[in-house]
Amino acid sequence: MVCARRGEKCASLARTVATVDHNIPTEPRGTPITDLIAAKQIAGVAGYAKEFGVRLFDMDSPEQGIVM
C-alpha cells in the first residue's frame, strides 16, 4: 500500500484484491502459522486491506488460492 502512504488513491478498488497466498500452508486448511515473519506479513496485509478498502482473500476465504 505504498501508493496510499504517498497520498495516492487506488485507481480501481473494484479490480484490486489482496491475498496471503504465499504465506500460508496449502494443506490442510487451518494449519497454524509457525513462521513469525509469515504471521506478521499476513497480519499486515489484512490490516492494510481493511484500512484502504481492498478486498482480501484471507486464509479462511473460500476463494483463497490461485489468483488470475
N, CA, C, O and CB atoms as a CASP TS submission, in Angstrom:
PFRMAT TS
TARGET T0000
AUTHOR 0000-0000-0000
METHOD Language model
MODEL 1
PARENT N/A
ATOM      1  N   MET     1       0.814  -1.173   0.000  1.00  0.00           N
ATOM      2  CA  MET     1       0.000   0.000   0.000  1.00  0.00           C
ATOM      3  C   MET     1       0.871   1.255   0.000  1.00  0.00           C
ATOM      4  O   MET     1       0.549   2.267   0.622  1.00  0.00           O
ATOM      5  CB  MET     1      -0.934  -0.012   1.191  1.00  0.00           C
ATOM      6  N   VAL     2       1.977   1.148  -0.716  1.00  0.00           N
ATOM      7  CA  VAL     2       2.913   2.263  -0.825  1.00  0.00           C
ATOM      8  C   VAL     2       2.229   3.488  -1.413  1.00  0.00           C
ATOM      9  O   VAL     2       2.499   4.610  -0.982  1.00  0.00           O
ATOM     10  CB  VAL     2       4.120   1.869  -1.681  1.00  0.00           C
ATOM     11  N   CYS     3       1.362   3.298  -2.374  1.00  0.00           N
ATOM     12  CA  CYS     3       0.658   4.419  -3.006  1.00  0.00           C
ATOM     13  C   CYS     3      -0.080   5.250  -1.971  1.00  0.00           C
ATOM     14  O   CYS     3      -0.014   6.479  -1.998  1.00  0.00           O
ATOM     15  CB  CYS     3      -0.325   3.911  -4.067  1.00  0.00           C
ATOM     16  N   ALA     4      -0.775   4.597  -1.069  1.00  0.00           N
ATOM     17  CA  ALA     4      -1.560   5.305  -0.057  1.00  0.00           C
ATOM     18  C   ALA     4      -0.652   6.100   0.875  1.00  0.00           C
ATOM     19  O   ALA     4      -1.018   7.185   1.326  1.00  0.00           O
ATOM     20  CB  ALA     4      -2.412   4.316   0.753  1.00  0.00           C
ATOM     21  N   ARG     5       0.512   5.572   1.158  1.00  0.00           N
ATOM     22  CA  ARG     5       1.447   6.298   2.019  1.00  0.00           C
ATOM     23  C   ARG     5       1.908   7.593   1.353  1.00  0.00           C
ATOM     24  O   ARG     5       2.252   8.558   2.035  1.00  0.00           O
ATOM     25  CB  ARG     5       2.659   5.416   2.357  1.00  0.00           C
ATOM     26  N   ARG     6       1.912   7.609   0.038  1.00  0.00           N
ATOM     27  CA  ARG     6       2.303   8.817  -0.696  1.00  0.00           C
ATOM     28  C   ARG     6       1.108   9.725  -0.953  1.00  0.00           C
ATOM     29  O   ARG     6       1.237  10.758  -1.611  1.00  0.00           O
ATOM     30  CB  ARG     6       2.964   8.444  -2.021  1.00  0.00           C
ATOM     31  N   GLY     7      -0.063   9.337  -0.430  1.00  0.00           N
ATOM     32  CA  GLY     7      -1.260  10.142  -0.625  1.00  0.00           C
ATOM     33  C   GLY     7      -1.982   9.858  -1.925  1.00  0.00           C
ATOM     34  O   GLY     7      -2.911  10.582  -2.284  1.00  0.00           O
ATOM     35  N   GLU     8      -1.579   8.825  -2.634  1.00  0.00           N
ATOM     36  CA  GLU     8      -2.229   8.457  -3.889  1.00  0.00           C
ATOM     37  C   GLU     8      -3.395   7.524  -3.594  1.00  0.00           C
ATOM     38  O   GLU     8      -3.390   6.814  -2.589  1.00  0.00           O
ATOM     39  CB  GLU     8      -1.223   7.788  -4.865  1.00  0.00           C
ATOM     40  N   LYS     9      -4.382   7.526  -4.462  1.00  0.00           N
ATOM     41  CA  LYS     9      -5.535   6.646  -4.300  1.00  0.00           C
ATOM     42  C   LYS     9      -5.446   5.487  -5.284  1.00  0.00           C
ATOM     43  O   LYS     9      -4.820   5.592  -6.339  1.00  0.00           O
ATOM     44  CB  LYS     9      -6.853   7.425  -4.501  1.00  0.00           C
ATOM     45  N   CYS    10      -6.077   4.394  -4.921  1.00  0.00           N
ATOM     46  CA  CYS    10      -6.140   3.240  -5.806  1.00  0.00           C
ATOM     47  C   CYS    10      -6.958   3.608  -7.042  1.00  0.00           C
ATOM     48  O   CYS    10      -8.036   4.192  -6.932  1.00  0.00           O
ATOM     49  CB  CYS    10      -6.756   2.009  -5.077  1.00  0.00           C
ATOM     50  N   ALA    11      -6.444   3.267  -8.200  1.00  0.00           N
ATOM     51  CA  ALA    11      -7.130   3.607  -9.450  1.00  0.00           C
ATOM     52  C   ALA    11      -8.487   2.923  -9.557  1.00  0.00           C
ATOM     53  O   ALA    11      -9.433   3.511 -10.081  1.00  0.00           O
ATOM     54  CB  ALA    11      -6.267   3.224 -10.644  1.00  0.00           C
ATOM     55  N   SER    12      -8.594   1.694  -9.069  1.00  0.00           N
ATOM     56  CA  SER    12      -9.860   0.979  -9.177  1.00  0.00           C
ATOM     57  C   SER    12      -9.960  -0.086  -8.088  1.00  0.00           C
ATOM     58  O   SER    12      -9.456  -1.198  -8.246  1.00  0.00           O
ATOM     59  CB  SER    12     -10.004   0.338 -10.570  1.00  0.00           C
ATOM     60  N   LEU    13     -10.611   0.261  -6.988  1.00  0.00           N
ATOM     61  CA  LEU    13     -10.789  -0.710  -5.909  1.00  0.00           C
ATOM     62  C   LEU    13     -11.591  -1.921  -6.367  1.00  0.00           C
ATOM     63  O   LEU    13     -11.400  -3.020  -5.846  1.00  0.00           O
ATOM     64  CB  LEU    13     -11.477  -0.055  -4.720  1.00  0.00           C
ATOM     65  N   ALA    14     -12.480  -1.735  -7.329  1.00  0.00           N
ATOM     66  CA  ALA    14     -13.301  -2.847  -7.825  1.00  0.00           C
ATOM     67  C   ALA    14     -12.446  -3.918  -8.499  1.00  0.00           C
ATOM     68  O   ALA    14     -12.860  -5.074  -8.590  1.00  0.00           O
ATOM     69  CB  ALA    14     -14.355  -2.330  -8.808  1.00  0.00           C
ATOM     70  N   ARG    15     -11.257  -3.541  -8.971  1.00  0.00           N
ATOM     71  CA  ARG    15     -10.386  -4.505  -9.659  1.00  0.00           C
ATOM     72  C   ARG    15      -9.127  -4.822  -8.873  1.00  0.00           C
ATOM     73  O   ARG    15      -8.183  -5.393  -9.418  1.00  0.00           O
ATOM     74  CB  ARG    15     -10.002  -3.977 -11.021  1.00  0.00           C
ATOM     75  N   THR    16      -9.103  -4.458  -7.601  1.00  0.00           N
ATOM     76  CA  THR    16      -7.921  -4.667  -6.768  1.00  0.00           C
ATOM     77  C   THR    16      -8.234  -5.670  -5.677  1.00  0.00           C
ATOM     78  O   THR    16      -9.250  -5.552  -4.992  1.00  0.00           O
ATOM     79  CB  THR    16      -7.434  -3.339  -6.156  1.00  0.00           C
ATOM     80  N   VAL    17      -7.364  -6.660  -5.510  1.00  0.00           N
ATOM     81  CA  VAL    17      -7.531  -7.656  -4.459  1.00  0.00           C
ATOM     82  C   VAL    17      -6.204  -7.851  -3.729  1.00  0.00           C
ATOM     83  O   VAL    17      -5.135  -7.542  -4.255  1.00  0.00           O
ATOM     84  CB  VAL    17      -8.039  -9.000  -5.045  1.00  0.00           C
ATOM     85  N   ALA    18      -6.298  -8.363  -2.523  1.00  0.00           N
ATOM     86  CA  ALA    18      -5.120  -8.729  -1.740  1.00  0.00           C
ATOM     87  C   ALA    18      -5.258 -10.200  -1.375  1.00  0.00           C
ATOM     88  O   ALA    18      -6.363 -10.703  -1.177  1.00  0.00           O
ATOM     89  CB  ALA    18      -4.969  -7.828  -0.454  1.00  0.00           C
ATOM     90  N   THR    19      -4.121 -10.879  -1.288  1.00  0.00           N
ATOM     91  CA  THR    19      -4.145 -12.282  -0.908  1.00  0.00           C
ATOM     92  C   THR    19      -2.925 -12.611  -0.057  1.00  0.00           C
ATOM     93  O   THR    19      -1.873 -11.990  -0.211  1.00  0.00           O
ATOM     94  CB  THR    19      -4.196 -13.183  -2.155  1.00  0.00           C
ATOM     95  N   VAL    20      -3.059 -13.570   0.827  1.00  0.00           N
ATOM     96  CA  VAL    20      -1.953 -14.021   1.674  1.00  0.00           C
ATOM     97  C   VAL    20      -1.415 -15.348   1.155  1.00  0.00           C
ATOM     98  O   VAL    20      -0.811 -16.120   1.900  1.00  0.00           O
ATOM     99  CB  VAL    20      -2.407 -14.161   3.149  1.00  0.00           C
ATOM    100  N   ASP    21      -1.632 -15.592  -0.076  1.00  0.00           N
ATOM    101  CA  ASP    21      -1.347 -16.827  -0.783  1.00  0.00           C
ATOM    102  C   ASP    21      -0.015 -17.503  -0.469  1.00  0.00           C
ATOM    103  O   ASP    21       0.006 -18.709  -0.222  1.00  0.00           O
ATOM    104  CB  ASP    21      -1.400 -16.561  -2.201  1.00  0.00           C
ATOM    105  N   HIS    22       1.076 -16.780  -0.470  1.00  0.00           N
ATOM    106  CA  HIS    22       2.391 -17.415  -0.356  1.00  0.00           C
ATOM    107  C   HIS    22       2.874 -17.585   1.077  1.00  0.00           C
ATOM    108  O   HIS    22       3.972 -18.096   1.300  1.00  0.00           O
ATOM    109  CB  HIS    22       3.395 -16.619  -1.115  1.00  0.00           C
ATOM    110  N   ASN    23       2.086 -17.170   2.038  1.00  0.00           N
ATOM    111  CA  ASN    23       2.495 -17.257   3.435  1.00  0.00           C
ATOM    112  C   ASN    23       1.760 -18.314   4.230  1.00  0.00           C
ATOM    113  O   ASN    23       2.022 -18.485   5.421  1.00  0.00           O
ATOM    114  CB  ASN    23       2.305 -15.946   4.088  1.00  0.00           C
ATOM    115  N   ILE    24       0.846 -19.025   3.597  1.00  0.00           N
ATOM    116  CA  ILE    24       0.045 -19.981   4.359  1.00  0.00           C
ATOM    117  C   ILE    24       0.269 -21.406   3.860  1.00  0.00           C
ATOM    118  O   ILE    24       0.585 -21.614   2.689  1.00  0.00           O
ATOM    119  CB  ILE    24      -1.441 -19.620   4.271  1.00  0.00           C
ATOM    120  N   PRO    25       0.106 -22.386   4.746  1.00  0.00           N
ATOM    121  CA  PRO    25       0.228 -23.780   4.328  1.00  0.00           C
ATOM    122  C   PRO    25      -0.875 -24.141   3.322  1.00  0.00           C
ATOM    123  O   PRO    25      -1.994 -23.634   3.410  1.00  0.00           O
ATOM    124  CB  PRO    25       0.166 -24.718   5.556  1.00  0.00           C
ATOM    125  N   THR    26      -0.557 -24.998   2.392  1.00  0.00           N
ATOM    126  CA  THR    26      -1.522 -25.403   1.385  1.00  0.00           C
ATOM    127  C   THR    26      -2.533 -26.394   1.947  1.00  0.00           C
ATOM    128  O   THR    26      -3.730 -26.251   1.701  1.00  0.00           O
ATOM    129  CB  THR    26      -0.810 -26.006   0.190  1.00  0.00           C
ATOM    130  N   GLU    27      -2.090 -27.371   2.676  1.00  0.00           N
ATOM    131  CA  GLU    27      -2.973 -28.408   3.227  1.00  0.00           C
ATOM    132  C   GLU    27      -2.547 -28.740   4.639  1.00  0.00           C
ATOM    133  O   GLU    27      -1.353 -28.632   4.918  1.00  0.00           O
ATOM    134  CB  GLU    27      -2.958 -29.681   2.350  1.00  0.00           C
ATOM    135  N   PRO    28      -3.365 -29.112   5.503  1.00  0.00           N
ATOM    136  CA  PRO    28      -4.787 -28.844   5.472  1.00  0.00           C
ATOM    137  C   PRO    28      -5.050 -27.401   5.885  1.00  0.00           C
ATOM    138  O   PRO    28      -4.248 -26.779   6.582  1.00  0.00           O
ATOM    139  CB  PRO    28      -5.543 -29.819   6.384  1.00  0.00           C
ATOM    140  N   ARG    29      -6.183 -26.889   5.444  1.00  0.00           N
ATOM    141  CA  ARG    29      -6.557 -25.526   5.843  1.00  0.00           C
ATOM    142  C   ARG    29      -6.682 -25.471   7.346  1.00  0.00           C
ATOM    143  O   ARG    29      -7.097 -26.434   7.990  1.00  0.00           O
ATOM    144  CB  ARG    29      -7.884 -25.080   5.171  1.00  0.00           C
ATOM    145  N   GLY    30      -6.316 -24.330   7.893  1.00  0.00           N
ATOM    146  CA  GLY    30      -6.395 -24.164   9.338  1.00  0.00           C
ATOM    147  C   GLY    30      -5.120 -24.557  10.067  1.00  0.00           C
ATOM    148  O   GLY    30      -5.041 -24.438  11.290  1.00  0.00           O
ATOM    149  N   THR    31      -4.112 -25.029   9.318  1.00  0.00           N
ATOM    150  CA  THR    31      -2.836 -25.355   9.937  1.00  0.00           C
ATOM    151  C   THR    31      -2.247 -24.081  10.536  1.00  0.00           C
ATOM    152  O   THR    31      -2.203 -23.056   9.855  1.00  0.00           O
ATOM    153  CB  THR    31      -1.856 -25.995   8.905  1.00  0.00           C
ATOM    154  N   PRO    32      -1.798 -24.114  11.775  1.00  0.00           N
ATOM    155  CA  PRO    32      -1.255 -22.909  12.406  1.00  0.00           C
ATOM    156  C   PRO    32      -0.032 -22.368  11.656  1.00  0.00           C
ATOM    157  O   PRO    32       0.752 -23.131  11.092  1.00  0.00           O
ATOM    158  CB  PRO    32      -0.881 -23.205  13.858  1.00  0.00           C
ATOM    159  N   ILE    33       0.116 -21.044  11.660  1.00  0.00           N
ATOM    160  CA  ILE    33       1.275 -20.391  11.055  1.00  0.00           C
ATOM    161  C   ILE    33       2.376 -20.375  12.116  1.00  0.00           C
ATOM    162  O   ILE    33       2.233 -19.705  13.139  1.00  0.00           O
ATOM    163  CB  ILE    33       0.929 -18.925  10.545  1.00  0.00           C
ATOM    164  N   THR    34       3.447 -21.086  11.891  1.00  0.00           N
ATOM    165  CA  THR    34       4.536 -21.147  12.863  1.00  0.00           C
ATOM    166  C   THR    34       5.681 -20.207  12.517  1.00  0.00           C
ATOM    167  O   THR    34       6.515 -19.908  13.371  1.00  0.00           O
ATOM    168  CB  THR    34       5.056 -22.557  12.965  1.00  0.00           C
ATOM    169  N   ASP    35       5.730 -19.742  11.287  1.00  0.00           N
ATOM    170  CA  ASP    35       6.759 -18.803  10.849  1.00  0.00           C
ATOM    171  C   ASP    35       6.344 -17.392  11.284  1.00  0.00           C
ATOM    172  O   ASP    35       5.349 -16.858  10.795  1.00  0.00           O
ATOM    173  CB  ASP    35       6.970 -18.878   9.293  1.00  0.00           C
ATOM    174  N   LEU    36       7.102 -16.799  12.194  1.00  0.00           N
ATOM    175  CA  LEU    36       6.727 -15.496  12.738  1.00  0.00           C
ATOM    176  C   LEU    36       6.740 -14.385  11.693  1.00  0.00           C
ATOM    177  O   LEU    36       5.933 -13.458  11.764  1.00  0.00           O
ATOM    178  CB  LEU    36       7.654 -15.132  13.865  1.00  0.00           C
ATOM    179  N   ILE    37       7.638 -14.468  10.735  1.00  0.00           N
ATOM    180  CA  ILE    37       7.680 -13.458   9.668  1.00  0.00           C
ATOM    181  C   ILE    37       6.432 -13.581   8.797  1.00  0.00           C
ATOM    182  O   ILE    37       5.820 -12.571   8.448  1.00  0.00           O
ATOM    183  CB  ILE    37       8.967 -13.616   8.802  1.00  0.00           C
ATOM    184  N   ALA    38       6.053 -14.805   8.445  1.00  0.00           N
ATOM    185  CA  ALA    38       4.837 -15.017   7.649  1.00  0.00           C
ATOM    186  C   ALA    38       3.609 -14.514   8.402  1.00  0.00           C
ATOM    187  O   ALA    38       2.734 -13.884   7.809  1.00  0.00           O
ATOM    188  CB  ALA    38       4.670 -16.512   7.297  1.00  0.00           C
ATOM    189  N   ALA    39       3.540 -14.789   9.703  1.00  0.00           N
ATOM    190  CA  ALA    39       2.398 -14.341  10.508  1.00  0.00           C
ATOM    191  C   ALA    39       2.314 -12.817  10.517  1.00  0.00           C
ATOM    192  O   ALA    39       1.223 -12.253  10.440  1.00  0.00           O
ATOM    193  CB  ALA    39       2.509 -14.878  11.952  1.00  0.00           C
ATOM    194  N   LYS    40       3.450 -12.161  10.611  1.00  0.00           N
ATOM    195  CA  LYS    40       3.479 -10.692  10.604  1.00  0.00           C
ATOM    196  C   LYS    40       3.034 -10.153   9.243  1.00  0.00           C
ATOM    197  O   LYS    40       2.301  -9.167   9.173  1.00  0.00           O
ATOM    198  CB  LYS    40       4.900 -10.174  10.946  1.00  0.00           C
ATOM    199  N   GLN    41       3.476 -10.800   8.167  1.00  0.00           N
ATOM    200  CA  GLN    41       3.067 -10.374   6.821  1.00  0.00           C
ATOM    201  C   GLN    41       1.562 -10.555   6.626  1.00  0.00           C
ATOM    202  O   GLN    41       0.904  -9.683   6.058  1.00  0.00           O
ATOM    203  CB  GLN    41       3.839 -11.168   5.745  1.00  0.00           C
ATOM    204  N   ILE    42       1.020 -11.663   7.085  1.00  0.00           N
ATOM    205  CA  ILE    42      -0.416 -11.926   6.965  1.00  0.00           C
ATOM    206  C   ILE    42      -1.211 -10.858   7.716  1.00  0.00           C
ATOM    207  O   ILE    42      -2.190 -10.323   7.196  1.00  0.00           O
ATOM    208  CB  ILE    42      -0.761 -13.339   7.507  1.00  0.00           C
ATOM    209  N   ALA    43      -0.787 -10.553   8.932  1.00  0.00           N
ATOM    210  CA  ALA    43      -1.470  -9.528   9.719  1.00  0.00           C
ATOM    211  C   ALA    43      -1.365  -8.165   9.042  1.00  0.00           C
ATOM    212  O   ALA    43      -2.322  -7.390   9.045  1.00  0.00           O
ATOM    213  CB  ALA    43      -0.885  -9.463  11.138  1.00  0.00           C
ATOM    214  N   GLY    44      -0.207  -7.874   8.466  1.00  0.00           N
ATOM    215  CA  GLY    44      -0.014  -6.600   7.774  1.00  0.00           C
ATOM    216  C   GLY    44      -0.911  -6.457   6.563  1.00  0.00           C
ATOM    217  O   GLY    44      -1.527  -5.409   6.366  1.00  0.00           O
ATOM    218  N   VAL    45      -0.991  -7.495   5.751  1.00  0.00           N
ATOM    219  CA  VAL    45      -1.850  -7.456   4.560  1.00  0.00           C
ATOM    220  C   VAL    45      -3.309  -7.272   4.973  1.00  0.00           C
ATOM    221  O   VAL    45      -4.034  -6.483   4.368  1.00  0.00           O
ATOM    222  CB  VAL    45      -1.686  -8.752   3.720  1.00  0.00           C
ATOM    223  N   ALA    46      -3.734  -7.999   6.000  1.00  0.00           N
ATOM    224  CA  ALA    46      -5.124  -7.876   6.466  1.00  0.00           C
ATOM    225  C   ALA    46      -5.413  -6.458   6.965  1.00  0.00           C
ATOM    226  O   ALA    46      -6.473  -5.899   6.685  1.00  0.00           O
ATOM    227  CB  ALA    46      -5.409  -8.900   7.589  1.00  0.00           C
ATOM    228  N   GLY    47      -4.477  -5.892   7.694  1.00  0.00           N
ATOM    229  CA  GLY    47      -4.662  -4.544   8.207  1.00  0.00           C
ATOM    230  C   GLY    47      -4.728  -3.502   7.098  1.00  0.00           C
ATOM    231  O   GLY    47      -5.586  -2.620   7.114  1.00  0.00           O
ATOM    232  N   TYR    48      -3.818  -3.610   6.140  1.00  0.00           N
ATOM    233  CA  TYR    48      -3.814  -2.669   5.013  1.00  0.00           C
ATOM    234  C   TYR    48      -5.079  -2.812   4.168  1.00  0.00           C
ATOM    235  O   TYR    48      -5.664  -1.816   3.742  1.00  0.00           O
ATOM    236  CB  TYR    48      -2.571  -2.889   4.137  1.00  0.00           C
ATOM    237  N   ALA    49      -5.490  -4.044   3.933  1.00  0.00           N
ATOM    238  CA  ALA    49      -6.702  -4.255   3.130  1.00  0.00           C
ATOM    239  C   ALA    49      -7.906  -3.600   3.797  1.00  0.00           C
ATOM    240  O   ALA    49      -8.711  -2.946   3.134  1.00  0.00           O
ATOM    241  CB  ALA    49      -6.964  -5.763   2.924  1.00  0.00           C
ATOM    242  N   LYS    50      -8.022  -3.777   5.095  1.00  0.00           N
ATOM    243  CA  LYS    50      -9.140  -3.169   5.828  1.00  0.00           C
ATOM    244  C   LYS    50      -9.031  -1.647   5.802  1.00  0.00           C
ATOM    245  O   LYS    50     -10.016  -0.953   5.551  1.00  0.00           O
ATOM    246  CB  LYS    50      -9.175  -3.677   7.288  1.00  0.00           C
ATOM    247  N   GLU    51      -7.852  -1.142   6.057  1.00  0.00           N
ATOM    248  CA  GLU    51      -7.643   0.310   6.119  1.00  0.00           C
ATOM    249  C   GLU    51      -7.961   1.000   4.802  1.00  0.00           C
ATOM    250  O   GLU    51      -8.532   2.090   4.792  1.00  0.00           O
ATOM    251  CB  GLU    51      -6.212   0.612   6.513  1.00  0.00           C
ATOM    252  N   PHE    52      -7.591   0.363   3.683  1.00  0.00           N
ATOM    253  CA  PHE    52      -7.736   1.010   2.389  1.00  0.00           C
ATOM    254  C   PHE    52      -8.905   0.491   1.556  1.00  0.00           C
ATOM    255  O   PHE    52      -9.091   0.916   0.415  1.00  0.00           O
ATOM    256  CB  PHE    52      -6.481   0.846   1.619  1.00  0.00           C
ATOM    257  N   GLY    53      -9.700  -0.433   2.125  1.00  0.00           N
ATOM    258  CA  GLY    53     -10.894  -0.893   1.440  1.00  0.00           C
ATOM    259  C   GLY    53     -10.645  -1.851   0.291  1.00  0.00           C
ATOM    260  O   GLY    53     -11.420  -1.901  -0.664  1.00  0.00           O
ATOM    261  N   VAL    54      -9.554  -2.618   0.385  1.00  0.00           N
ATOM    262  CA  VAL    54      -9.212  -3.587  -0.662  1.00  0.00           C
ATOM    263  C   VAL    54      -9.791  -4.949  -0.287  1.00  0.00           C
ATOM    264  O   VAL    54      -9.660  -5.385   0.857  1.00  0.00           O
ATOM    265  CB  VAL    54      -7.661  -3.679  -0.862  1.00  0.00           C
ATOM    266  N   ARG    55     -10.428  -5.620  -1.244  1.00  0.00           N
ATOM    267  CA  ARG    55     -10.988  -6.953  -0.993  1.00  0.00           C
ATOM    268  C   ARG    55      -9.859  -7.934  -0.688  1.00  0.00           C
ATOM    269  O   ARG    55      -8.883  -8.021  -1.433  1.00  0.00           O
ATOM    270  CB  ARG    55     -11.824  -7.444  -2.211  1.00  0.00           C
ATOM    271  N   LEU    56     -10.003  -8.668   0.410  1.00  0.00           N
ATOM    272  CA  LEU    56      -8.963  -9.590   0.866  1.00  0.00           C
ATOM    273  C   LEU    56      -9.417 -11.038   0.745  1.00  0.00           C
ATOM    274  O   LEU    56     -10.488 -11.411   1.223  1.00  0.00           O
ATOM    275  CB  LEU    56      -8.577  -9.285   2.313  1.00  0.00           C
ATOM    276  N   PHE    57      -8.591 -11.840   0.103  1.00  0.00           N
ATOM    277  CA  PHE    57      -8.770 -13.289   0.095  1.00  0.00           C
ATOM    278  C   PHE    57      -7.844 -13.815   1.195  1.00  0.00           C
ATOM    279  O   PHE    57      -6.668 -14.081   0.945  1.00  0.00           O
ATOM    280  CB  PHE    57      -8.442 -13.939  -1.341  1.00  0.00           C
ATOM    281  N   ASP    58      -8.377 -13.965   2.413  1.00  0.00           N
ATOM    282  CA  ASP    58      -7.543 -14.399   3.527  1.00  0.00           C
ATOM    283  C   ASP    58      -7.540 -15.922   3.647  1.00  0.00           C
ATOM    284  O   ASP    58      -8.060 -16.626   2.782  1.00  0.00           O
ATOM    285  CB  ASP    58      -8.028 -13.766   4.834  1.00  0.00           C
ATOM    286  N   MET    59      -6.950 -16.414   4.727  1.00  0.00           N
ATOM    287  CA  MET    59      -6.805 -17.860   4.905  1.00  0.00           C
ATOM    288  C   MET    59      -8.135 -18.593   4.954  1.00  0.00           C
ATOM    289  O   MET    59      -8.211 -19.761   4.572  1.00  0.00           O
ATOM    290  CB  MET    59      -6.040 -18.142   6.162  1.00  0.00           C
ATOM    291  N   ASP    60      -9.180 -17.926   5.417  1.00  0.00           N
ATOM    292  CA  ASP    60     -10.475 -18.577   5.565  1.00  0.00           C
ATOM    293  C   ASP    60     -11.414 -18.346   4.390  1.00  0.00           C
ATOM    294  O   ASP    60     -12.537 -18.850   4.380  1.00  0.00           O
ATOM    295  CB  ASP    60     -11.130 -18.105   6.815  1.00  0.00           C
ATOM    296  N   SER    61     -10.962 -17.592   3.411  1.00  0.00           N
ATOM    297  CA  SER    61     -11.807 -17.282   2.255  1.00  0.00           C
ATOM    298  C   SER    61     -11.969 -18.515   1.368  1.00  0.00           C
ATOM    299  O   SER    61     -10.977 -19.165   1.036  1.00  0.00           O
ATOM    300  CB  SER    61     -11.209 -16.111   1.442  1.00  0.00           C
ATOM    301  N   PRO    62     -13.192 -18.845   0.980  1.00  0.00           N
ATOM    302  CA  PRO    62     -13.382 -19.991   0.077  1.00  0.00           C
ATOM    303  C   PRO    62     -12.722 -19.760  -1.283  1.00  0.00           C
ATOM    304  O   PRO    62     -12.423 -20.716  -1.997  1.00  0.00           O
ATOM    305  CB  PRO    62     -14.877 -20.270  -0.117  1.00  0.00           C
ATOM    306  N   GLU    63     -12.496 -18.502  -1.640  1.00  0.00           N
ATOM    307  CA  GLU    63     -11.867 -18.187  -2.924  1.00  0.00           C
ATOM    308  C   GLU    63     -10.341 -18.126  -2.818  1.00  0.00           C
ATOM    309  O   GLU    63      -9.671 -17.918  -3.829  1.00  0.00           O
ATOM    310  CB  GLU    63     -12.399 -16.861  -3.452  1.00  0.00           C
ATOM    311  N   GLN    64      -9.784 -18.300  -1.635  1.00  0.00           N
ATOM    312  CA  GLN    64      -8.350 -18.178  -1.430  1.00  0.00           C
ATOM    313  C   GLN    64      -7.631 -19.247  -2.240  1.00  0.00           C
ATOM    314  O   GLN    64      -8.065 -20.397  -2.301  1.00  0.00           O
ATOM    315  CB  GLN    64      -7.994 -18.295   0.069  1.00  0.00           C
ATOM    316  N   GLY    65      -6.540 -18.854  -2.853  1.00  0.00           N
ATOM    317  CA  GLY    65      -5.756 -19.794  -3.652  1.00  0.00           C
ATOM    318  C   GLY    65      -5.149 -19.088  -4.839  1.00  0.00           C
ATOM    319  O   GLY    65      -4.569 -18.014  -4.681  1.00  0.00           O
ATOM    320  N   ILE    66      -5.262 -19.649  -6.001  1.00  0.00           N
ATOM    321  CA  ILE    66      -4.651 -19.080  -7.195  1.00  0.00           C
ATOM    322  C   ILE    66      -5.442 -17.856  -7.652  1.00  0.00           C
ATOM    323  O   ILE    66      -6.663 -17.902  -7.801  1.00  0.00           O
ATOM    324  CB  ILE    66      -4.576 -20.133  -8.324  1.00  0.00           C
ATOM    325  N   VAL    67      -4.717 -16.767  -7.867  1.00  0.00           N
ATOM    326  CA  VAL    67      -5.318 -15.517  -8.336  1.00  0.00           C
ATOM    327  C   VAL    67      -4.933 -15.337  -9.783  1.00  0.00           C
ATOM    328  O   VAL    67      -3.756 -15.427 -10.131  1.00  0.00           O
ATOM    329  CB  VAL    67      -4.863 -14.292  -7.476  1.00  0.00           C
ATOM    330  N   MET    68      -5.913 -15.083 -10.632  1.00  0.00           N
ATOM    331  CA  MET    68      -5.633 -14.890 -12.064  1.00  0.00           C
ATOM    332  C   MET    68      -5.962 -13.493 -12.487  1.00  0.00           C
ATOM    333  O   MET    68      -5.792 -13.147 -13.656  1.00  0.00           O
ATOM    334  CB  MET    68      -6.414 -15.878 -12.912  1.00  0.00           C
TER
END
